[in-house]
Amino acid sequence: MSTTLIIILLVIIALIIVIIAMYNGLIRLKNRVDEAWSDIDVQLKRRHNLIPNLVETVKGYAAHESSTFEKVTKARAEAMSAQGKGDAKAQAQAENMLSSTLKSIFALSENYPELKANTNFLELQNELSDTENKIQAARRFYNGNVRDFNTKLEIFPTNVLAGMLGFKSRDYFEIENEEERKNVDVKF
């Protein structure tokens, strides 16, 4: 065997190893993004399950506030419907709408002192608050993984391989409405 042929074989083997390493890196990051999305999904389902209990508890004290309950119920249905579509941007919008309608439920408690003293309401409020914190943590984890994945897709030479293999960048799960960035003012 000639030296030239050995060099060519070594270059080909090195290229194959580099391509395999890039592909495996892309798959690893894609799986991390999928795992992070699953974490968000679990917390959102938990929130969706808590909301009907919260609404029923508040309804007993504020029955004439039906428009608020309808908005929360509608926002919850839209969020649950967006959940199965796999579109992070659409789901983020639906979840952000749900978050803003939930603020109105907690604001209602200001007008009903008996409701603020109800242990069931307080427990549900604490559970929902805990779930919201977990959702925020899951969003940060997801967005960090999306950042890493999207960066990898844009870096040369991985971007060439990613484009040939059909890898697509992912959307961040973020708040789009500035009004939703404000904290709700709930006083007890």
Backbone torsions as a table, in degrees:
resi	resn	phi	psi	omega
1	MET	NA	139.4	-178.4
2	SER	-84.5	158.5	-179.9
3	THR	-62.5	-36.5	179.5
4	THR	-63.2	-42.9	179.7
5	LEU	-65.5	-38.8	178.6
6	ILE	-65.7	-42.3	178.8
7	ILE	-63.5	-43.6	179.1
8	ILE	-62.4	-43.7	178.2
9	LEU	-63.0	-41.2	178.6
10	LEU	-64.9	-39.4	177.7
11	VAL	-65.3	-43.0	179.0
12	ILE	-63.3	-44.4	179.0
13	ILE	-63.4	-41.8	178.9
14	ALA	-63.3	-41.6	177.7
15	LEU	-62.8	-42.3	179.1
16	ILE	-62.5	-43.0	179.0
17	ILE	-63.4	-41.9	179.1
18	VAL	-64.0	-43.9	179.8
19	ILE	-63.6	-43.5	178.3
20	ILE	-62.7	-42.8	-179.8
21	ALA	-64.2	-42.3	178.5
22	MET	-64.4	-44.8	-180.0
23	TYR	-61.9	-46.6	179.3
24	ASN	-62.4	-37.2	176.6
25	GLY	-64.1	-41.4	177.3
26	LEU	-63.8	-43.9	179.7
27	ILE	-64.0	-41.4	179.4
28	ARG	-60.4	-46.8	-180.0
29	LEU	-68.1	-38.2	177.5
30	LYS	-61.3	-43.0	179.2
31	ASN	-66.2	-34.9	177.1
32	ARG	-66.1	-40.0	177.7
33	VAL	-64.2	-44.0	179.1
34	ASP	-62.8	-40.6	178.1
35	GLU	-64.3	-43.1	179.6
36	ALA	-64.3	-38.3	177.2
37	TRP	-64.3	-38.3	178.1
38	SER	-62.0	-38.4	177.1
39	ASP	-62.0	-42.7	177.0
40	ILE	-62.4	-45.1	-178.0
41	ASP	-57.7	-44.1	179.7
42	VAL	-61.3	-46.1	-178.5
43	GLN	-68.3	-36.0	178.5
44	LEU	-67.3	-39.2	176.8
45	LYS	-63.3	-38.8	178.0
46	ARG	-62.5	-43.6	178.2
47	ARG	-63.4	-44.1	179.9
48	HIS	-60.5	-33.6	179.1
49	ASN	-75.4	-29.5	179.8
50	LEU	-76.8	-30.6	-172.8
51	ILE	-60.3	-46.6	179.8
52	PRO	-59.0	-37.1	177.9
53	ASN	-64.8	-41.8	178.7
54	LEU	-64.4	-45.7	-180.0
55	VAL	-60.6	-44.5	-179.6
56	GLU	-63.6	-39.1	179.1
57	THR	-64.6	-45.5	-178.7
58	VAL	-69.3	-35.4	-179.6
59	LYS	-56.4	-37.2	-179.5
60	GLY	-61.3	-27.7	-178.2
61	TYR	-101.5	-25.3	-173.9
62	ALA	-131.7	55.6	-174.8
63	ALA	-59.7	-31.0	-177.4
64	HIS	-80.6	2.6	178.7
65	GLU	-94.8	40.0	-171.9
66	SER	-61.3	-32.7	-178.8
67	SER	-64.4	-35.6	177.1
68	THR	-64.6	-43.7	-179.9
69	PHE	-65.1	-39.0	178.9
70	GLU	-64.0	-41.5	179.0
71	LYS	-63.2	-43.4	179.9
72	VAL	-64.6	-44.6	-179.4
73	THR	-63.3	-42.6	179.1
74	LYS	-64.9	-45.1	179.8
75	ALA	-62.8	-38.6	178.1
76	ARG	-64.4	-43.9	179.4
77	ALA	-62.6	-41.6	179.0
78	GLU	-65.8	-39.3	179.0
79	ALA	-65.8	-41.7	179.5
80	MET	-67.2	-36.6	178.7
81	SER	-68.7	-37.7	178.9
82	ALA	-70.2	-24.4	-175.7
83	GLN	-62.0	-37.3	-175.5
84	GLY	-83.8	-2.7	-173.6
85	LYS	-88.5	-15.6	177.4
86	GLY	74.6	13.8	179.3
87	ASP	-103.6	104.3	-174.9
88	ALA	-59.9	-39.7	-177.4
89	LYS	-65.5	-47.0	179.6
90	ALA	-64.9	-39.8	179.8
91	GLN	-67.7	-39.6	178.1
92	ALA	-60.9	-41.8	178.7
93	GLN	-62.7	-45.7	-179.6
94	ALA	-64.4	-42.3	179.9
95	GLU	-68.1	-36.6	177.5
96	ASN	-65.5	-37.4	176.4
97	MET	-64.3	-42.2	178.0
98	LEU	-61.6	-43.0	179.1
99	SER	-59.4	-42.0	-178.5
100	SER	-69.9	-33.6	177.9
101	THR	-72.6	-31.4	176.7
102	LEU	-64.0	-33.4	177.8
103	LYS	-59.7	-34.3	-179.4
104	SER	-68.3	-33.1	176.7
105	ILE	-63.6	-45.4	-179.0
106	PHE	-69.2	-32.2	176.8
107	ALA	-66.3	-32.4	177.8
108	LEU	-59.7	-34.7	-175.9
109	SER	-61.2	-21.9	177.8
110	GLU	-61.9	-32.5	-176.5
111	ASN	-86.3	-7.0	-174.9
112	TYR	-129.8	90.4	-177.7
113	PRO	-58.3	-34.3	179.2
114	GLU	-64.3	-34.5	179.4
115	LEU	-67.4	-42.5	179.6
116	LYS	-62.4	-25.8	-179.4
117	ALA	-90.6	-9.4	-177.4
118	ASN	-71.3	121.5	-177.1
119	THR	-64.7	-35.5	178.5
120	ASN	-62.9	-44.3	178.0
121	PHE	-62.6	-45.0	-179.5
122	LEU	-63.1	-39.8	177.8
123	GLU	-65.2	-44.3	178.2
124	LEU	-63.7	-40.5	178.6
125	GLN	-62.9	-42.7	178.1
126	ASN	-65.0	-41.9	178.2
127	GLU	-61.8	-44.5	-179.8
128	LEU	-66.1	-39.6	177.9
129	SER	-63.2	-43.4	177.2
130	ASP	-62.0	-42.5	179.5
131	THR	-64.7	-41.4	178.5
132	GLU	-60.9	-40.3	177.3
133	ASN	-63.7	-39.9	178.5
134	LYS	-67.8	-35.9	176.9
135	ILE	-63.7	-43.7	178.9
136	GLN	-61.6	-42.4	178.1
137	ALA	-64.7	-41.9	178.9
138	ALA	-65.0	-37.3	177.2
139	ARG	-63.0	-44.9	179.7
140	ARG	-61.8	-43.2	178.9
141	PHE	-62.5	-46.2	179.1
142	TYR	-61.2	-49.6	-177.3
143	ASN	-63.2	-34.1	175.3
144	GLY	-64.5	-41.5	178.0
145	ASN	-69.9	-36.9	176.0
146	VAL	-63.2	-42.9	177.8
147	ARG	-57.7	-47.4	-179.9
148	ASP	-63.5	-43.3	-179.6
149	PHE	-64.6	-48.4	-179.1
150	ASN	-64.1	-37.1	177.5
151	THR	-62.8	-44.9	179.5
152	LYS	-60.9	-37.5	179.4
153	LEU	-67.8	-22.8	-176.5
154	GLU	-96.4	-14.8	-175.7
155	ILE	-83.8	135.2	176.4
156	PHE	-78.9	139.2	5.1
157	PRO	-94.6	2.2	-178.2
158	THR	-61.2	-33.4	-179.0
159	ASN	-61.4	-32.3	178.4
160	VAL	-67.1	-49.3	179.5
161	LEU	-64.3	-43.6	-179.8
162	ALA	-61.3	-40.8	178.2
163	GLY	-64.5	-41.3	179.6
164	MET	-67.0	-32.0	-177.0
165	LEU	-94.2	0.0	174.1
166	GLY	81.1	19.5	175.5
167	PHE	-69.9	136.2	-179.3
168	LYS	-119.7	146.0	177.8
169	SER	-67.8	157.0	-178.6
170	ARG	-107.5	154.7	176.6
171	ASP	-87.0	147.5	173.7
172	TYR	-74.7	153.5	174.6
173	PHE	-98.1	98.8	-172.0
174	GLU	-135.9	164.2	176.8
175	ILE	-85.8	127.5	-178.0
176	GLU	-101.1	-29.4	-176.1
177	ASN	-90.1	121.6	-179.5
178	GLU	-58.4	-33.8	-179.4
179	GLU	-61.4	-33.0	-178.6
180	GLU	-76.2	-12.5	178.1
181	ARG	-77.6	-17.2	-178.9
182	LYS	-77.8	144.7	177.9
183	ASN	-75.4	143.6	174.9
184	VAL	-74.7	141.4	-178.9
185	ASP	-99.3	94.4	-179.9
186	VAL	-116.0	124.5	-178.1
187	LYS	-120.1	139.4	176.9
188	PHE	-118.0	NA	NA
